[in-house]
Amino acid sequence: MDIILDICDTYAFDYAYAKAFPVHLPSNVTLDAATRDHFSTLSSLARDNAHRQYFSLFMITWIFGILTYFMFASLSYVFIFDHDTLKHPKYLKNQVWLEIKLTLESLPQMAILTAPWFLAEVRGYSKLYMDPKEYGLWYMFAQFPLFIMFTDCFIYLIHRGLHHPLVYKRLHKPHHKWIVPTPYASHAFHPLDGYAQSLPYHIFPFIFPLHKISYIALFTFINIWTILIHDGEFIANNPLINGAACHTIHHLYFNHNYGQFTTLWDRLGASYRKPEQELFEKEKKMSVEMWKKEVKEMEKVQKEVEGDADDRQYLSEAQAKKTI
């Protein structure tokens, strides 16, 4: 993250901090044009000031989250997401707006909690490194599956823990408001929920070496992957990958497929549910018969998990009221 911070300091933050916290010179000092330009980027808060670094990293995390979310969720919604899903009986009234609203409320709070991890990295407490030869070229390849295995395991445990009755209604239920999610639901979490599930990503480079460029690439990949597993496009029924089909099962039936990248931990934890073959056949997937089948089972599980009260307002119900 120090690479990103250095770029942002050079092209934006140096000027902003110099303006907000300028270096004050004696009034009798006269500067030439070149020196004045130099002082225009100097601040009483130096680049290595911890408070400045924390605030800068918070802003980077928040802005990066917003840009990544809107860019890739919008691309997915326009070009990948099947808009026939909007006719599903469990699609909510104003759902996309509600998903975006919760995301925009949660992202700054998640950024506040995440920035200390980035600050610790920038100040040299992690095992992030830059020279590929430091751990050997073999590790440049090995770090990727190691990262996936580590984070997939602990996200599974955290995610499953968030479904515990003492925690679910307080933290995780807001994300399960979306029974049939759109790509905009990808980051629509309670902030503590989203932060908890991100912890394995941040803990990893404090335990294992991780190349700095790889870290940036993986952080970007994670955000895009989170969008992809909410896009409702079921490309292949791969038994190893926890893709959109598996995650759709999780949103529909609550107690299955907690994994993030693979189905390994769900299989070991006896929580794996293989997506039905019908989900990979568009005509059957979007049929009224399939939806009725999903809704019948979903409502049974929902009562077990959430009780009889359902505070969701479904679009189909709102449309029905208009016709009465």
N, C-alpha and C positions, 0 to 999 in steps of 0.2 A: 504493500500500500504506500510505501515511501516514494515509489516511482510516480504514482498518481498524484500524491501530495506535492511533490516537487514540480510537476507540470502545472498543477493548479496554482501553486504559489507564484511561479514565474509569469503566468499569463493572466492571472486574475487576483489572487489573494494578496500579493505584495502591494498592489495598488489600493485595494480595499482597506487593508490594515494601515497603510501609510496615511490614508485619508482619515480613518477613524481614530488612529493612535499615532499621530505624527511625531517625528523627532524634532524637538524644539531647539533652535539655534539662537544664540545671542542676537539681539536686534541690530547690533553694529557690525555683524558679519555680512560681507558682500560675497555672493557666489557667482561664478560665471555660468553660462548656459548649460555646459556639460555637467557641472557639479549639481546644478539645480535638478537636472533630469535624473541624476543618480539618487538624490535625496527624495525624489518623488515616489520611489519604491521602498524607502526605508521607514520602518515603524519602530516605536518604542517597545512593541511586542516582537521580539526577534523570531525568526523561523523556528528555532528550537525551543521556544517557550511552550510548555506543556498545555497551558490553557488555550493558547492560540491553536496548537495542533489538534486538541480535542474538538474545538468548535469547527475547525476546517474539515476534519474527518467526519463530523456529524453532518455538515452541509454536503460533502461529497457523497456520503452514503444515502442521504435523503434524496438529493437530486438524481443520483445514479439510479436509485430505486424507481423514482417516478418516470424517468426517461425510458428505462428498460421495460417497465411495466406497460406504459402506453404504446411504445413502439412495437414490441413483440406481441402483446395481447391484441392490439388492434390488427396487426397483420394476420394473426391467427384467426381472429373473429371474422375478418373480411374474406380471407382466402381459404381457410381450412374448416372452420366451424360450420356444421350443418345447421342452417337456420330453420329447418323443419323441427328442430329441438324446441323451438319457441312454442310449438303446438302441444308439447308434452303436458299432460294434466298436472304435473308437479312443477312446472315452470312458474316462477313467481311474477306477480304484477310488478312492473318497473324493475325487473331483476338486474339488468345490466347497470342501471343507475345505482341501485343499492350495493352492488358489488364494488363499483368504482368508489362510491361514497365511503364504505368501510375501509377500503384500501388507503384512500387519501387520509383518513383519520388515523390509521394505524402506522403508516410508513414513518412519519416523523418520530413517533414514540419508539418504534423499533430501532430507528437510527440512533436515538439517544442511548439506548441500551447496548447497541453494537459498537459504537465509536470507541469505548474503552479498550476493546479487543484490538482494534486497529491502532490505537495509540500505543498499546504495549508492543505491537509489532514494529511500529515506526521507531520506537525508542530502544529497540534491540533485544527484547526479551524472548522473541520467538526463534524458531530454527529456520526461518526463511533465508535463502541464500541466492546469490546471483551468478557465481562462477559455475558453469556446468561440470567442470572437472573436480569440484570440491568433493562430490560424493560419487563421481564416476558417471559415465554416459549411460550405463545400464540403469542407474537409478532414475535418470530423466524419463525413462519409459515405465519403470516399476512404480513410480510415485502415483501414477494415475489410477491403476487398479487398487493400490493400497488405500488411496483417498476414498474411492468409491466404496470399498469394503468397510472401511472404518465408519464413514458417515452413514452408510446404509444401515449398519447394525444399530448404531446409537439413535438414529432417527426412528427406526422401528420401535425401540424400547420407549423413547420419549412419546412418540405418537400413540402407542398403545396405552401408555400411562395416562395420556390426556383423555382417554375414553373411560377412565375409572369414574364411577358415579360421583365421587366426591369432587372431581375436577371438571368433568365434561361440561356440565351446565354453566359453570363459571367462566371457563376459558375456551373450550373447543366447540361448543354449540354454535357460536356465530359463524364458523366456517361451514358447519353442516346445515346452515340455513339453506344452502344451495343443493337441493336434491339432484337436480340436473344442471350442473355448473356450466358456465361459459368460460372462455379464457380469462375474462376479467375477474373471475372468482379465485384465480391462482394465488393472489396476494391478499385476499379479503379475509384476514384473520383478526382475532383479538390480538393486540400487540404482544402480550406476554406469551400467547400461543405461538405466534410467528417467531418470536425471539427464541423460545425454548427449542423449537425444531431447527433453528439455525445454529445452535451451540456446537454440535459436532464439527461443523465447517470451521469454526473459529478455534476450537480446541486442538484440532489436528496439527497445525503448524507449530504448536507449542510442545508437541510430543515427537513428531516426525519431521525430518527435513522436507522442505517444499520449495521448489524454485519460484522466485518472485513473479516471473512472467506466467508460469503455470498457475500460480495462485490467482492471478487476475483472470486468466482464461477460465479456470474452474469456477470462480465466483460468478462470472458472466454466464457460463453454462448452466449452473444451478438455477439461476433466475429464469433462463429460457426453458429449461426442463420442467420447472414448476408450472409454467404456462402450458407446455405441450401436453402434460398429463391431465389438463383440464379442458382440452379442446374438443373432446368427444369424437375425435377421428380415430377409429380403430383400424390401424393399418395391417397388423399381423398379430396372430394369437401366439406370441412367443412365450414358451413356458418359463423362461429365465428373466425376462424384462418386465418390470412393473410399469407398463405403459398406460395409455389413456383408458384402455378397456378395463384394466385392473382397478384403476383409481375411480372410474365411474361406478364400478361395483361397490367400492368403499363408500361413495356418497349415497348410493341407493340403499345399501343394506348395512351400513354403519360398522359392523363388527368383523370386517374382513379386509385383507390387503392393506395393511398399515405401512408397508415398505415404501421407499422413495424411488430406488433405482432397480432393484431386483426383487424376485419373489422368494429368495433364499430364506430370509428370516421369518417370513409368513409361513413357509413350509415347515421350518423347524419349530415354530411356535403354534402350529396347528390352526392358523388363522387365514390360510390361503384359500381363496375361492376362484376357481378357473372360470373366466368369462364364457358365457354360453356361445355356441357357434353362431346362433342367430344374430348376435351383435355385430358380426362381421359381414352380414348380408343386409345391405341397405334397405331393401324392401321389407324384410322381416323386422329389422331393428326399429324402423319408423312406423310400424304397423300399429293399429289400434289394439289388436290382440296382444301384441308384445307389451304395450304400455299398460294395459289392464293387468297383465300378469305381474309386471314390475310393481305397479302401485299396490296390488293386493298384498304381496310379500313385504314391500317397503313399509306399509302402514302398520303391519303386524310387528315388525322389528322396531319401528319408531315408537310405538306405545311401550315396548319393553325398555327402550333406552331413555325416552323423554317423558313418558307418562301420557295421559289422555289429552292434555292440553297441547294444541299446535297453534302457535302464534303466527305462522306463515300465512300470507294472503296470496293465493294462487291466481294466476291470470285467468285460468278457465272459470274459476268461481266468480271473478269480477265481471267477466264477459257474460256469464249466465245471469247475473243480477241485472245487467243492462237490458236483457231481453224480457225480463219479467214485467 
